[in-house]
Amino acid sequence: MMVLDLDREDEGVRVAQQIATKLQKVVTVRAADRVALIRVEPAKRSMH
């Protein structure tokens, strides 16, 4: 779990999307009180 202190909620979503793109993982975002809680989960495993 990563906690980012952000000024804007949409900024948190944008950052989360960048993280998801880089890590190729599923990211869920909960934003409240200018703090985004980003939960990174492994994407569907297609390779072993």
Buried (B, 14 or more C-beta within 10 A) or exposed (E): EEEBEBEEBEBBBEBBEEBBEEEEEEBEBEBEEEEBBBEBEEEEEEEE
